[in-house]
Amino acid sequence: MRVAAVWFPDWPVQAAKLELGDAVADPIVIGSQHRVKVCSHAARQLGIRRGMKLRNAQAIAPELTVVDDNADRDGRMFASLATSFDDVAASVEVLRPGLVIVDLAAAARFHGSEDTALEMLVDASARRGIDAFAGAADEIATAALAARTSRVVAPGQSAAFLATHPLTALTAETALGADAETVNVLGQLGVATLGDIAAIPPSAMTTRFGAHGMHIHRIASAAPDRRVAPELPTADLAVAITPEDPIERVDAAAFAARALAASLHERLKATGRNCLRLKITAELDGGERVERVWRTREALTESGTADRVRWQLDGWLTSGGAGAITSLVLEPLELAEPVAVGELWSQGASTDGARRVIERVQSQLGIDAVVQPRLVGGRGVAERVRLVAFGEAPPSTASALTPARARASTASTASTASTASTASTRPHTRASASAPVKARPETKVQALAWPGAIPGPLPARLGGGIDHPASSITLIDASANPITVTAEALLSSDPYALAWGEKRYLVTGWAGPWPVDEGWWGSDTNLSKVARLQVVGCLGGEDGEPTAWLLVWTRRRWRVEAVY
């Protein structure tokens, strides 16, 4: 396999130049949290470096142009730029905004040679007046590093090429997926180059650093990588959406991205697999079809999938001039099993190795630091399980709690937990320091009504419950960012719009969120902490038909619990 990589140095700076044009001038820095995130070549010549405080950078260069960091801008501008490579090669995949890979073997056969194909790839980006470097190697990771110096690594010479690279090269390119903490520890241990890592036995790297260590070792030793164009999976997991009206605006594209990402990951969850390579296909109002492939080393999350879809749609709508989108399809091209390599309890792990680790922990923290369940006598399920120190003999039935004592203990614990739960749901109440409260199991504590409880009439559950696919809802703010509930039971931002199925609503009012016990009006005793939010929205806009929902925040997503 031969892979070509095209690298755009300081891409956030170049993306700002493409979007703002003459409004920005060198030296330029991208600022984030009052620090320099990325700086241009002219800024580096003046002594400005990444991580420097912005005020210090402006003191060095008063003429410095500071542009706020914007991941959406970087993704959108690069999504439109990537279309220029389609005329050169058929297999073009985006690793991240600022880095693409190409099947060089196929491109070389079409254009006559590798050198010609590489020159055409660079020319395709140079037409836009931006900087780009191209490199080639047998593996994706090696090609990404070779592109930084415009090197063409001969077939079979990847290991020798990587041997002289410093250890910091692993973290210089985020697309490699190297764990920064692991790289830092390796540097503290005296490892200086990638050749030093390749000389370490793979078993030693896996034992010490787990999956992160094995991944770094594979990069350093130039192990065979995934193909640029692997075989399509047999399972059909593609999801599609055909909006009622063609997508012409960015906010509508954000809705579609979130909805499709949620549908795709629901299917992936059902199969127990992760997506590593995603194909985005759009059909335009003129009948034309456009597509783009995004590749990652780590498994795509629902948020990561939605971001890439939004960037691509934004690039097609704003910068690419593709026109209105009439249908959209997401197709996972490469799937992987979510396996834990090198973990203590992974399948096939050595029992002796696990025991040695446990014994070491017990020697440092005490024998009770690691416990395991043991079956003992008793009638109920909770009564028949007892936690004992790992390695200790299981307790005899005679020494175990009798059923009566176990039930008493369980009842006491439940009573205490119920009291604590009730107290936690009463805001603005606090015990006086001068009047300590003593636990009295025999005293019956009357639970007070929670001031934040929803008044009657009680809402009716949506048929199917919150786990039903139809209960999934997308709630965003004015910037099309998803709204979450913080640890302090607050909304991350103000609601602006929501999507339920194929319908789009403009939020006109809301109340909450309220931290409550799930199913507080039911009889289920297995309660879990969630947050509820009442939302009112109008279909299609302020003049549309109003609808009210009771939303529940559970398992890091919004669900519809009731409709009014």
HUFEN-V371852 format. One record per backbone hydrogen bond with DSSP energy under -1.0 kcal/mol. NH is the residue of the N-H (numbers start at 1). CO is the residue of the C=O. Records with the same first field share a line. If there is no record, write none. Layout:
# HUFEN-V371852
NH=CO / CO
This chain:
# HUFEN-V371852
3=137
4=102
5=135
6=100
7=133
8=98
14=10
15=11
16=12
17=13
18=14
19=15
20=16
21=17
23=20
24=21
29=65
30=38
31=67
32=35
35=32
36=52
37=30
38=30
40=28
44=40
45=41
47=44
48=43
51=36
52=49
54=34
57=53
58=54
59=55
60=56
61=57
64=61
65=27
67=29
69=31
74=70
75=71
76=72
77=73
78=74
79=75
80=76
81=77
82=78
84=81
85=82
86=83
88=85
89=85
93=101
94=293
95=99
96=99
99=96
100=6
101=93
102=4
103=91
104=2 / 102
105=2
107=103
108=104
109=105
110=106
111=107
112=108
117=113
118=114
119=115
120=116
121=117
122=118
123=119
124=120
125=121
126=122
127=123
128=125
129=126
133=7
135=5
136=151
137=3
143=139
144=140
145=141
146=142
147=143
149=146
151=146
153=136
157=154
161=157
162=158
163=159
165=162
167=192
169=166
170=167
172=168
176=173
177=174
183=179
184=180
185=181
186=182
187=183
188=184
189=185
190=187
191=186
194=165
195=163
197=193
198=194
199=195
200=197
205=201
206=202
207=203
208=204
209=205
210=206
214=210
215=211
216=212
217=213
218=214
219=215
220=216
221=217
222=219
223=218
237=235
239=330
241=328
247=325
253=249
254=250
255=251
256=252
257=253
258=254
259=255
260=256
261=257
262=258
263=259
264=260
265=261
266=262
267=263
268=264
269=265
270=266
271=267
272=268
273=268
274=336
276=334
277=334
278=294
279=331
280=292
281=329
282=290
283=327
284=288
285=324
287=284
290=282
292=280
294=278
295=94
296=276
300=275
305=301
306=302
307=303
308=304
309=305
310=306
311=307
312=308
313=309
314=310
315=311
316=312
317=313
318=314
320=315
322=316
325=247
326=283
327=283
328=241
329=281
330=239
331=279
333=277
334=277
336=274
339=337
349=346
354=350
355=351
356=352
357=353
358=354
359=355
360=356
361=357
362=358
363=359
364=360
365=361
366=362
369=366
372=388
374=386
376=384
384=380
386=374
388=372
390=370
392=389
406=402
407=403
408=404
409=405
410=406
411=407
412=408
413=409
414=410
415=411
416=412
417=413
418=414
419=415
420=416
421=417
422=418
423=419
424=420
425=421
426=423
443=440
453=450
462=561
465=462
468=465
471=468
472=469
473=558
474=499
476=497
477=481
480=477
483=475
486=490
489=486
492=484
496=476
497=476
498=505
499=474
500=503
503=500
505=498
506=538
507=496
508=536
509=536
511=534
514=532
516=530
518=528
520=517
522=519
527=525
530=516
531=553
532=514
533=551
534=511
535=549
536=509
537=547
538=506
539=545
540=504
544=541
547=537
549=535
550=562
551=533
552=559
553=531
554=557
559=552
560=471
561=550
562=550
564=548
